[in-house]
Amino acid sequence: MLSHTSGFKQNYVSDGLTNSHEAITAVLKDTLGYIPGSSFSYSNQNFQMLAIIIEKITSIKYEDFIRREILKPLKMRGTYFWNEVNNKNNIAGKNEVFPDSLTERNWGYIGSGGIYSTPIDLYKFWQAIIGNKLISKNNTEKLFKNYYQTSSGINIGFGWYINDTTEWNSSEIWTRGSESWGHNAVIRWFPAKKTVIIVCTNSGEMGDRKTTGNRIISNYIADFLWN
């Protein structure tokens, strides 16, 4: 599930469901798109299922678990879940009103998204990952291993993607938000440059719909630094 090779398709079967039992039932009833491990297909259902597993194992609400294990220890004070900011004015403005399904807790986004953050908080998160402060060094290394290579040459890690080469003479390890318009972010690490670029925007796919605003901006930053 962490490498999106489980067979789950992107069918949004848990959208609008507030009960974790209903959500896991809906995901497990969904037909797989391929034999697990045989292919790659990005699906939010992978991370929604992992969030449900966390709740079942810990008997703690997923958001409370994330706050206890990640947000509070790392002092990520500018990071909130979507359903927590209905009456707050400390988030960037949106060009459209979110539907109630996105401002009320539902399993359509729990685990796979549903979080507001800032570049500073994401940098704290990144530093904790590469500094082995969240999980052991052995498990951190597992995040960045290649578990599947796509036809375009992108290597798939556990929640991260790896490009062996880039135009800036460095490999790249990255993760990103969605292609949808609204709050979005990208984290891009260039090991040979010892540099991480983090961009938060309100932009989804742009132009030919092959790239997002945060990717375009981070490309400009990389060009400025190294070209």
Secondary structure, DSSP 8 states (H G I E B T S, - for coil): -TTS-SS-----TTTT---HHHHHHHHHHS--SS-TTS-----HHHHHHHHHHHHHHH-S-HHHHHIIIIITTTT-TT-EEGGG-TT---S---SS---HHHHS--TTTBTTB-EE--HHHHHHHHHHHHTTSSS-HHHHHHHTS-SEE-TTS-EE-SS-EEES--TTSS-EEEEE--SSSSSEEEEEEEGGGTEEEEEEES--EETTTTEEHHHHHHHHHHHHHH-
